[in-house]
Amino acid sequence: MNKLLDEALSHQVAQSIKSKAKKPFENAYKAALATEGSKYVQGFLVFSGQPYKPVEHGWIELGDVIIDPTLPYLQKNHKDLWYFPAQSLTVKKLKAIIDESKEDYPEDDPLPIYGEAPYEYYGDVMLGDHEYLIAYQAAEIKCREINGLENGKN
């Protein structure tokens, strides 16, 4: 079941955290820290048109709604966006992973977070655990459906 995107709250949160274009994971991280009771979510975003494939994305969920702090930069109608979660983290778990990543790999960006190995292939990339693969495959089906693509051919 695809949770509903709260457009107004997405814009409000985006403004309050000063979200940036093309920074969905950073925006989601900041939004999770600033929104009590939220969960940080990574997965895939699908919409009609280019790039004609699922886009790796981050957002937060608060109860049964999606809050996307990158929404103001997507230039899409919020009703034409589909979210496919691959991983959901509490703020406490998110902070612990980020802190550990910064300590262990200070030169690397700690976001996005890919869960536990072994990683699976999705598309042409090997990232994420089995949940990522499941989310990617579901997103790929939806992408083909809304773009009228047959069997993954562009």
C-alpha positions in Angstrom: 0.0 0.0 0.0 1.4 3.3 -1.1 1.1 5.9 1.7 -0.2 9.3 0.7 2.1 12.2 0.2 1.2 15.3 2.3 2.0 18.1 -0.2 1.4 21.0 2.3 3.5 19.4 5.1 6.2 18.5 2.6 6.5 22.1 1.5 6.4 23.3 5.2 9.1 20.9 6.3 11.2 21.7 3.2 11.1 25.4 4.0 11.9 24.8 7.7 15.0 22.7 7.1 16.1 24.8 4.1 16.1 21.8 1.8 18.2 21.7 -1.3 17.6 20.5 -4.9 19.1 17.1 -5.8 19.8 16.3 -2.1 17.0 13.9 -1.2 18.9 11.9 1.4 20.3 14.9 3.2 16.9 16.6 3.1 15.2 13.5 4.5 17.9 13.2 7.2 17.4 16.8 8.3 13.6 16.5 8.1 13.7 13.3 10.3 15.8 15.1 12.9 13.4 18.1 12.9 10.1 16.1 12.8 9.2 14.4 16.1 7.9 10.9 15.6 9.0 10.5 12.0 10.9 7.7 10.4 13.7 8.2 7.8 12.9 6.2 4.6 15.0 5.3 1.6 13.7 3.7 -1.6 12.6 4.7 -5.0 10.5 7.4 -6.6 8.6 6.8 -9.8 7.0 9.4 -12.0 6.1 9.6 -15.7 8.7 10.9 -18.1 12.4 10.9 -18.1 14.5 9.2 -16.9 11.9 6.4 -17.5 13.3 4.4 -14.6 13.0 4.4 -10.8 15.0 7.1 -9.0 16.7 6.4 -5.8 15.2 8.8 -3.2 14.8 9.6 0.5 11.8 10.9 2.4 10.3 10.7 5.9 7.1 9.1 7.1 5.0 10.4 9.9 2.2 7.9 10.8 0.5 7.0 7.6 1.7 9.9 5.5 4.8 10.6 3.4 6.6 13.9 3.8 9.1 14.6 1.0 11.3 17.6 1.8 12.6 17.5 -1.8 9.1 17.9 -3.3 9.5 21.6 -4.1 12.3 20.8 -6.5 10.7 17.8 -8.3 8.6 19.9 -10.6 5.9 17.2 -10.6 2.3 17.1 -9.5 2.3 15.4 -6.1 -0.5 13.1 -7.3 1.8 11.7 -10.0 4.5 10.5 -7.7 4.8 6.9 -6.4 7.1 6.0 -3.5 8.5 2.5 -3.0 10.2 2.2 0.4 13.2 -0.1 0.7 14.4 0.8 4.2 12.9 2.6 7.2 14.9 3.8 10.2 13.9 5.4 13.5 15.7 8.7 14.2 17.7 7.0 17.0 18.9 4.2 14.7 19.6 6.8 11.9 21.8 8.9 14.2 23.7 5.9 15.4 24.5 4.8 11.8 25.5 8.3 10.7 27.7 8.7 13.8 29.4 5.3 13.2 29.8 6.0 9.5 31.4 9.4 10.1 33.8 7.8 12.6 34.7 4.8 10.4 34.7 6.6 7.0 35.2 10.3 7.6 36.0 11.0 4.0 32.8 9.4 2.7 29.2 10.8 2.7 27.3 8.6 5.2 24.1 9.0 3.1 22.4 7.1 1.6 22.4 4.1 3.9 22.3 0.6 2.3 21.6 -1.8 5.1 23.4 -5.1 5.6 25.4 -7.1 3.1 25.1 -9.2 1.0 24.0 -6.6 -1.5 21.8 -7.4 -4.5 21.7 -6.1 -8.0 19.0 -3.7 -9.1 19.2 -2.3 -12.5 22.9 -1.9 -13.4 24.0 -1.2 -9.9 24.8 -3.4 -6.9 23.6 -1.6 -3.8 21.3 -2.3 -1.0 20.0 -5.5 0.6 17.2 -7.8 -0.5 14.6 -5.2 0.5 16.1 -2.8 -2.0 15.8 -5.3 -4.7 12.1 -5.9 -3.9 11.4 -2.2 -3.8 13.3 -1.6 -7.1 11.5 -4.4 -8.9 8.1 -3.0 -7.8 9.1 0.5 -8.8 10.3 -0.7 -12.1 6.9 -2.3 -12.9 5.1 0.9 -12.0 7.5 2.9 -14.1 6.8 0.8 -17.1 3.1 0.9 -16.5 2.8 4.7 -16.3 5.3 5.4 -19.1 3.7 2.8 -21.4 7.0 0.9 -21.8 6.9 -2.7 -22.9 9.0 -5.3 -21.0 11.5 -2.6 -19.9 12.3 -1.4 -23.4 12.6 2.4 -23.8 
